[in-house]
Amino acid sequence: MRNIADIIKAAGGAKAIHEASNGAITRDAVYKWPSIGIPDRHWVLLMSLTETSAEELHLANRLARSAEDAA
């Protein structure tokens, strides 16, 4: 299973996600995702840019958020 950083990389990085969202998602927002998780409203875009599933995104978010809680 990939973590959020791996999923972002597979999508082409923060710039590619920003461009694919037509500017709706800022690059700064993408840089926060590894620590706060990917908001559910952006999952469809990430799934279209990568070979990822909602289940993988959910698990990656749980891992990111549990690491944040542990800090």
C-alpha positions in Angstrom: 0.0 0.0 0.0 1.2 3.5 -0.8 1.2 6.4 1.5 0.0 9.9 0.6 3.4 11.1 -0.6 3.6 8.1 -3.0 0.1 8.8 -4.3 0.9 12.5 -4.9 4.1 11.5 -6.7 2.1 9.0 -8.9 -0.3 11.8 -9.8 2.7 13.8 -11.1 3.2 16.0 -8.0 1.7 19.1 -6.6 2.0 21.1 -9.8 0.2 18.4 -11.9 -2.6 18.1 -9.3 -3.0 21.9 -9.2 -3.2 22.0 -13.0 -5.6 19.1 -13.3 -7.9 20.8 -10.8 -7.9 23.9 -13.0 -6.5 25.8 -10.0 -9.1 24.7 -7.5 -6.5 22.9 -5.5 -3.4 25.0 -4.6 0.0 23.5 -4.6 0.4 24.6 -0.9 -2.7 22.5 -0.1 -1.2 19.4 -1.7 2.0 19.9 0.3 -0.1 19.6 3.5 -1.8 16.4 2.5 0.9 14.0 3.8 0.3 15.2 7.3 -3.5 16.0 7.3 -4.8 13.5 4.7 -6.3 14.1 1.3 -9.8 15.7 1.6 -12.5 13.3 0.4 -13.8 15.9 -2.1 -10.5 15.5 -4.1 -10.5 11.7 -4.3 -12.1 11.5 -7.7 -9.4 13.7 -9.2 -6.7 11.6 -7.6 -8.2 8.4 -8.7 -8.4 9.8 -12.3 -4.7 10.8 -12.2 -3.4 7.6 -10.6 -4.2 3.9 -10.4 -5.5 4.2 -6.9 -8.8 3.3 -5.3 -11.0 4.9 -2.7 -9.9 2.1 -0.3 -6.3 2.9 -0.8 -6.9 6.6 -0.3 -8.9 5.9 2.9 -6.1 3.7 4.3 -3.4 6.3 3.4 -5.5 9.0 5.1 -5.9 6.9 8.2 -2.1 6.4 8.4 -1.4 10.1 7.9 -3.9 11.2 10.5 -2.8 8.6 13.0 0.8 9.7 12.6 -0.3 13.3 13.2 -2.2 12.3 16.4 0.9 10.5 17.6 3.1 13.6 17.2 
